[in-house]
Amino acid sequence: MLRVIVTHMHPDHIGLAHWLTERWNCRMWISATDYNVARLASTSTTGFGGDSAALFMASHGLTDPESVAKIKARSNYYASMVPQVPERFRRLMAGDVIRIGEHDWDCHVGYGHAPEHMSLHSPSLELLISGDMVLPRISTNVSVIDLEPEANPLPLYLASIERLRALPADTLVLPSHGKPFRGLHTRIAQLQAHHEERFAELMKACARAPQSAADLLGVLFKRKLDLHQTTFAMGESIAHLNALWLAGQLRRTRGDDGVYRFSPP
């Protein structure tokens, strides 16, 4: 059976799905949540650029006129990379088993990076197609966007990778970015420690003075960022702050300038 299996709805994963399904007359397999978000994003500016995204970023401190103007101008950001999504799909769900050739692949759901990310594990091959959930050298982007401004994706992501500890430690991991690697459990521990360190750094900075997400970019990211990188960095900064705020470790107040700032309760 010919099929196009897509782990999630980000452009670098689903961008050619429509062409592939048309070219080979086959079905795309993806989670229902990611399919529907991709359909929405390919026909809308919500969450991926335009006025709404610019206002959201400004509410978290990214207020310089040049950045605001550039974000407003990116109103077709997602659609420019995913102009069309297949009209039909087959749904993947957590716990599903897909037969490919002579091997079964178990579906493992992950949250936080994408709405309903699917990683695939073959017990017989001792192989995990991790998608973006576990990467060997960089941390997975976990962001909050204007579509869901009070979202709390980071605890969801950390819980998702913790569930992958159930797989054998010597599983060969095929990530979406970077080289294949072994040491799944070690890498999960490194990613968890990375975010704990970031939480501690943000708590320390917010204890000195109330901070916006934009104020904290220099704490989270040590190198100069261009606008494209800054939008991802802002999403990650807000994700860390929302996690601390919703856990009661920080309080959020909105100043007379309309910017949210975070400080200890």
ROFIRO-629822 format. One line per 3 residues: their letters; for each residue z, x, y of C-alpha. Coordinates in steps of 0.05 Angstrom, whole numbers, plus 32768, in hexadecimal, padded with zeros to 4 digits. Layout:
N
A = Z X Y | ... .
END
This chain:
265
MLR = 8000 8000 8000 | 7FEC 801C 8043 | 8021 8016 8079 .
VIV = 8037 8035 80BB | 8082 8041 80BA | 80A1 8049 80FF .
THM = 80E9 805F 8106 | 80F2 8041 814C | 80D0 8028 818B .
HPD = 80CD 8064 81B8 | 8087 8078 81CD | 8084 80B9 81A5 .
HIG = 8090 8090 8166 | 806A 804F 8171 | 8034 8064 81A2 .
LAH = 7FFB 8067 816E | 8014 8030 8141 | 7FE3 7FFC 815A .
WLT = 7FA8 802C 8152 | 7FBE 8040 810C | 7FC8 7FF9 80F3 .
ERW = 7F84 7FE5 810E | 7F61 8023 80F4 | 7F7D 801D 80AD .
NCR = 7F88 7FD1 80AB | 7FD1 7FD8 8098 | 8014 7FBF 80AE .
MWI = 8048 7FE1 80DA | 808E 7FE3 80BD | 80C7 7FE6 80EF .
SAT = 8109 7FC4 80FF | 8103 7F81 8121 | 812D 7F95 815D .
DYN = 8103 7FD2 816C | 80C3 7FAB 8162 | 80D6 7F76 8193 .
VAR = 80F0 7FA8 81C7 | 80AE 7FCE 81C1 | 8087 7F8E 81CC .
LAS = 80B1 7F7F 820A | 80AC 7FC5 8225 | 8061 7FCA 821D .
TST = 8058 7F8D 824A | 8092 7F96 827B | 80AF 7FC9 82AB .
TGF = 80F7 7FB5 829A | 8121 7FF0 8283 | 80EC 8026 8288 .
GGD = 80DC 802D 82D2 | 80CC 8004 830F | 80F9 7FE2 8342 .
SAA = 812F 7FCD 830F | 8137 8013 82F3 | 8139 8031 8339 .
LFM = 8170 8001 834F | 8198 800F 830F | 8193 805A 8318 .
ASH = 81A7 8053 8362 | 81E4 802A 834E | 81FA 8067 8326 .
GLT = 81EF 8099 835F | 81A6 80AE 835A | 8196 8099 83A1 .
DPE = 816B 80CF 83BF | 812B 80AE 83DA | 80FB 80DB 83B3 .
SVA = 811A 80CB 836F | 811E 8081 837F | 80D5 807F 8394 .
KIK = 80BE 80A3 8356 | 80E5 8076 8327 | 80C9 8038 834A .
ARS = 8083 8054 8341 | 808C 805B 82F5 | 8085 8010 82EB .
NYY = 8055 8019 82B0 | 807A 8052 828F | 8080 8036 8249 .
ASM = 803F 800E 824A | 8018 804C 825E | 802C 806C 821C .
VPQ = 802F 802D 81F1 | 7FFA 7FFF 820D | 7FFA 7FD3 81D0 .
VPE = 8029 7FC5 8196 | 800F 7FA8 8154 | 8010 7F5C 8155 .
RFR = 8032 7F59 8110 | 8064 7F83 80EC | 808F 7F87 80AD .
RLM = 80D9 7F8A 80B9 | 8105 7FC4 80A4 | 814F 7FB6 809C .
AGD = 818C 7FE1 808C | 8192 7FE8 8040 | 8148 7FDA 8032 .
VIR = 8127 8006 7FFE | 80DE 8019 8009 | 80B4 8032 7FCF .
IGE = 8083 8069 7FE5 | 805B 8087 7FAC | 808C 8099 7F75 .
HDW = 80CB 809A 7FA1 | 80FB 8067 7FC0 | 8112 806F 8008 .
DCH = 8152 804F 8021 | 8154 8034 8068 | 818F 804C 8092 .
VGY = 8198 8028 80D5 | 81AE 804E 8113 | 81C1 8034 8158 .
GHA = 81C9 8053 819C | 8188 807B 81A3 | 815C 803E 8196 .
PEH = 816E 7FF5 818B | 8167 7FF8 813F | 8150 803C 8128 .
MSL = 813E 8046 80DE | 8147 8087 80BA | 812C 808E 8073 .
HSP = 814E 80B1 8039 | 8130 80C1 7FF5 | 8168 80CF 7FC2 .
SLE = 8136 80EA 7F8F | 8118 811A 7FC1 | 815B 8129 7FE2 .
LLI = 8136 811F 8024 | 8148 80FB 8065 | 8115 80E8 809A .
SGD = 8149 80E5 80D1 | 811B 80D1 810A | 8140 80DF 814B .
MVL = 8186 80D1 8131 | 8195 8118 811A | 816F 8151 813B .
PRI = 817A 819B 812B | 817D 81BB 816F | 8183 8187 81A6 .
STN = 81B0 814A 81AC | 8191 8105 81A4 | 8186 80E0 81E6 .
VSV = 81B7 80A6 81EB | 81AC 8081 822C | 81BE 8042 8253 .
IDL = 8184 8021 8279 | 8180 7FE8 82AA | 816E 7FB5 8274 .
EPE = 81B6 7FB9 825A | 81DF 7FD9 8292 | 8223 7FD3 8270 .
ANP = 820A 7FEB 822C | 8236 8018 8202 | 8205 803D 81D5 .
LPL = 8229 807F 81CB | 8260 8065 819C | 8229 8041 8175 .
YLA = 8203 8082 816E | 8240 80AA 8158 | 8251 8075 8125 .
SIE = 8209 8076 810C | 8207 80C0 80FE | 824C 80BD 80DF .
RLR = 822F 808C 80AB | 81FB 80C0 8098 | 8234 80EC 807D .
ALP = 822E 80C1 803F | 81EF 80E7 802E | 81F4 812A 8009 .
ADT = 8205 8164 8035 | 81CA 818E 801C | 8197 8157 802C .
LVL = 8157 8173 804A | 814F 8152 808E | 810B 8146 80AE .
PSH = 8119 8137 80F8 | 80E8 811B 812B | 80F1 8158 8158 .
GKP = 80FE 819E 813F | 80F8 81BE 80FA | 8111 81A3 80B8 .
FRG = 8158 81BA 80A8 | 8191 81B6 8076 | 81DA 81AD 808A .
LHT = 81DB 8163 809C | 8227 815D 809D | 822E 819C 80C7 .
RIA = 81FC 8183 80FA | 821E 813F 80FE | 8260 8162 810D .
QLQ = 823E 818C 8143 | 8221 814E 8165 | 8264 812B 8163 .
AHH = 8287 8168 8180 | 8252 816D 81B6 | 8260 8127 81CF .
EER = 82AB 8130 81CB | 82A4 816E 81F8 | 827A 8146 8229 .
FAE = 82AE 810E 822B | 82E4 8142 823A | 82BA 8161 8271 .
LMK = 82AD 811E 8292 | 82F6 810A 828E | 830A 814B 82B0 .
ACA = 82D5 8142 82E7 | 82E9 80F9 82F4 | 8332 810D 82F8 .
RAP = 8322 813A 8334 | 82FE 8103 835A | 82D8 80C3 834B .
QSA = 8293 80D4 8330 | 8250 80B0 8329 | 8220 80BE 82F0 .
ADL = 81F4 80E5 8320 | 8230 810F 8337 | 823B 8123 82EF .
LGV = 81F5 813B 82DD | 820A 8182 82EE | 8245 817C 82BE .
LFK = 821B 8163 8284 | 81DC 818B 828F | 81DE 81D4 82A4 .
RKL = 8195 81DD 82B7 | 8169 81C1 82EE | 8149 817F 82DB .
DLH = 8106 8161 82F1 | 8102 8116 82FE | 80EC 8105 82B8 .
QTT = 8127 812C 829B | 8156 810F 82D0 | 8148 80C7 82BB .
FAM = 815B 80D8 8273 | 8197 8100 828C | 81AE 80C6 82B6 .
GES = 81AA 8098 827A | 81D4 80C8 8252 | 8207 80D1 828A .
IAH = 820F 8086 8290 | 8216 807F 8245 | 8250 80B1 8243 .
LNA = 8271 8090 827F | 8269 804A 8262 | 8288 8060 8221 .
LWL = 82C5 807B 8245 | 82C9 803F 8274 | 82C3 800A 823D .
AGQ = 82F7 8030 8214 | 8327 802B 824F | 8329 8076 825B .
LRR = 8306 806F 829F | 8302 8038 82D2 | 82C2 8025 82F6 .
TRG = 82C1 8011 833F | 8286 8002 836D | 8288 8020 83B2 .
DDG = 8271 8003 83F4 | 8231 802B 83E9 | 8223 8005 83A9 .
VYR = 822E 8040 837B | 825A 803C 833D | 828E 8074 8337 .
FSP = 82BE 8083 82FE | 8305 809C 8300 | 8343 809B 82D3 .
P = 8366 8057 82D1 .
END
